[in-house]
Amino acid sequence: MFKAWSDPCFFAELGINGSGAVCWGDSIDISSDALYMRLTGLSLEEYMPQLNHSLRVA
């Protein structure tokens, strides 16, 4: 999926929908959280430490 990012034409499909979410046309469905973690290199535990705590308590 991320291989497509090396093609500048791929970004022609990029847009923002009415609720402010990043849209990639029909080719990719990716959450903004996953995109942020990919770009920053953060793990899920680093990005959402409260989720990790909730899972241990449950």
PyMOL commands that set and color helices and strands:
alter all, ss='L'
color gray80, all
select helices_A, chain A and resi 2-6+8-13+32-40+44-47+49-57
alter helices_A, ss='H'
color red, helices_A
select strands_A, chain A and resi 15-16+22-23
alter strands_A, ss='S'
color yellow, strands_A
deselect
rebuild
show_as cartoon
